[in-house]
Amino acid sequence: MYSLIAMMAALIGVAGLYSSWRRLALAGPGVVAGSWLLIVLSGWIWCLGWGVEFGTVFACLALSVAGGVFLLLNYEVRERKSPRPADTQQLVINPRTWGRHALLSIIVFPVAGTLSVVGSILLAHEMPWIPVNQMVLAVLLIPVIWGAAAYWACADPLPGRPAIALGVGALLSLACLYL
């Protein structure tokens, strides 16, 4: 019974968000707030029925399924366009950019990687969980933190700013773990 109520709350919540996103007749800030409240309530009901571990997983899955149902409403079949002929221009490699790309490679791979591993371990170590759960959290966070740090390093027009911030973050994490 909990599952049915939780799934219906998630579907109604996603329907409210969908109607606001599509600017349908049922839209507005009250609808958005109520929809988010129903989605949170859905997660709470999942946890009541299945326990915290399974309830959290089921809440995330139900939210994904409900979102997928409403995304299918936007599905359109379009005619295929004839493909354009391939551009056969020769790619020009500018040697002046090699230094920047080498610096970005150093920032993205060892510096951001070190921060993601050490920062994840530090965060997981500080959680009041059993060691197995701490290890799982650290393993799951490493690619997320690494991806965000690498994106920042590549998107920032000043490559020194992310290099310094990521390096200092890695050193502080190492200091907190081992000193």
N, C-alpha and C positions, 0 to 999 in steps of 0.2 A: 504494500500500500504506500509505503514511504517513497518507493521508486516512482510510482505513477504521479504522486503529488509533486515530487521534486522535478520530474520531467515536464509536467504541465507548467509549473512555475517558470522553468527555464525557457520553455517555448513562448509563453506569454511575454516574458521579459525581453527575449530576443525579438519578438514581433513588435513590441513597442519601440525598441531601438531601430528596427528596420523601418517602421513607419516614419520615425523622425528623420532617419537618414534619407529616405525617398521623398520626404516632405509631403506625405499623404495627409488626409484629413485629420487623422489622429496624430498630432505632432505638438511639440512644445517642450519647455523645460520641465514641466510637471510630469509629462509622460516619460521623459528621459530619466528623471530621478526615480520615478516609480518602477521603471523597467530595471534599472540597476539594483533597486531594492529587492525586486523579485528574483533577480539572478543571484544575489547574495543569499536570500532566503532559500533558494533552491539548493545552494551548496550546504547550507546549514541542515536542511532536511536530509540531504544525502548522507551527511555525517551522523545524523541521529539514527538513520536506518542501517548504515553499514559500518559505522566506526569511522574514526578520523582518517586512517590511511586509505581505505577503500572509498570512503565517501568523497574525499578530495579528488581522487582519480575519477570516480564516476561523475562528479560535478563538472570536471574539466571536459570529459568525454561528451557528456550531455550537452554542454554549451557548444562544443564543436559540431555536434550533430545538428543541433537546432540552428546554428549559424549556417551550416551547409544546406539545410532545407530552404532557408530563405534566400541563399545565394542562387539556388537552382531556379528561383522565380525570375531571376534576371537573365537566364540563359537565352541566347538568341542564336539562331542559325543564319549565318551570312554566306553570301556567295563568295567563292574563292576568286581572288583577283589573279590575273595572270602575273607570273613572277617577272620582275624586272631583270634585265640582263645584268650579270655580275659586273661590278666596277673593276676594271682591269688596270687601274692606275698603280704605279709602283709606290710602295710604302717608303717614305723618306724617314730615315733614322737620324735624329739630331744628336750628335755626340755631346752637346752642351747639357743635355738632361740626364746623362749617365750618373753624374755625381748625386743629383737629387734622388734618383731611383735607387742608387746604392745606399744612401742614407736612410731612405724609407724602408728598404729591405732589412737594414740593421735594426731600425726601430720596431718594425712589425714582427720580425721573427724572434730574436733573442730577448729584446727588452719587454715587449708586450707579452711574450710567452712566459717570461719569468714572473712578471707581475700577475698574470692570470693564475699560474700554478701556485705561487706563494700566497697571493691574496685569497684564493679559494681555500687553501689549506688553513690559513689564519681564521677566516670566517667560520669554516666548519669546526675548527678546534674550539672556538668560543661558544658554540652552540651547546646547550645542556642535554645533548642526546647521547645515545649509546654509540660506540665507535663505528659500528657498521653504517648507521644513518649519517654520521659525520662524513665518512668516506664517500658515500653515495652523493651527498650534497657537493662535496669538493669536486668529484669527477664530473658531475653534471654542470657545475658552474664554470669550469675551466674553459670550454669552448665559447660560452656566452661572453665571458669577460674578455677573452682573447679576441673574439670577433669585434666587440665594441671598441676595444683599444686599437685594433688594426684599422678599423673604419675611421676612427678619429685621427690616427696618424696619417692616413692617406688623404683625408678630406681637408685637414687644416692647411692653409696656405703657408704657414710658418712651421716647418718641420721640427724646429728646435723646441717649440712649446710642448708638443706631446712627448718628445723624447725626454725632456727634463721632468715633466710631471710623472710619466710612467716610470722613469728610473728612480725618482724619489719615492714613489709609491711602493716599488719593489723593495727598495732598501729599508723603508719603514716597516713593511710587512716582515722582512727577514729579521730585522731588529726585534720586533715584537715576538716573533716565534722563538728565536734562539738566544736572546740576551736576557 
